[in-house]
Amino acid sequence: MSATNESQIVLVNEDREQIGIMDFSGPHLTFEGNAEVGAMVLMNELGKLLEERLKQERNKIRAECIEICKAHFGYQTDQVANEIQKRIEE
């Protein structure tokens, strides 16, 4: 995906061939191109963005848990990190 201007997104496949253009400039979203393939590309890109965002949130919460455990229980960072990692993987 790439933006051609502020109101358009160009969807491309793995070979960088244009599949379609989403246009947000009017009162309604419009799409010109191969809708079926375009939908798959869009969903794959959104999935990647969501996965990255979830990783960021998990790491943020993990860091907060480590700090809380260190402050309240006197654990060392490695001990807490290992325990939290085990629980995340369960």
N, C-alpha and C positions, 0 to 999 in steps of 0.2 A: 504494500500500500504506500502511496505517496500523495502528497497534496499538490494540485496544480495551482490552486489559489486558496484563499481563506474559506471558500464555500464548496470546494470540490475535493473528492478523494478518488484517485485512480487505483483500481485494483489490478494487480499483475500476477501472473503465475510464476512458478519456479524458474522458468526460462526468461523472465522479465518481459513477457509478452502481455500487452494490455488486454484485460478481460472486460473491463467496463469502467464507467465513471459514475460515482454517486455525487449528486449535486444538491446542496442544501440552500441554494440562493433564493429559491422561490418560497411560496407559502407551504409547499409540500416537498418532501424528499423525492427526488427522481433518480432513476437509474437507467443508463443506456449501456447495453452490452449483453453478455451471456449471463442471465440471472442465476441459473443453476450453479455454474462454476463460480460466479462472483460471490454467491452466498457461502459456498464452501471456503473460498479464500478469506472472506470476511470473518467467518466463524473461527477458522484456524488462527488468524491474527489476533482476534479477541481472546481466544483461549491462551495464547502465548502471553498477552498482556496481563490477563487475570492470574496466570500461574506465577509470573514474576512478582506481581503485587502481593499474592499470598505468601510467597517466600520472604518478601520484605517484612510483612506483618509478623510472620512466624519468628523471624530473627529478632525483631524488635521485642516481641513478647518474651522470647527466650532470654534476651539480655536483661529485661526487667526482672524476670524470675530469678536469674542468677544474682542480681543485686539485692533483691529482697531476701533471698536465702543467706547470702553473705552477711547482711546486716542483722538479721534476726537469729540466725542459727550458728553463725561463726564458721560456716563452711568456706573452704578455699575454692577459688574459681574453677579449677580442674575437676574437683569432686562434684560440684554442683552441675557443671556443664555435662559431665559424663552421665550423671543421674537423669538430668532433664532429657538428654539425647535418647537414653534408653526408653524413657516413658513416651517420647514422641514417636519412636519407631514401633511401639507395641500396638 
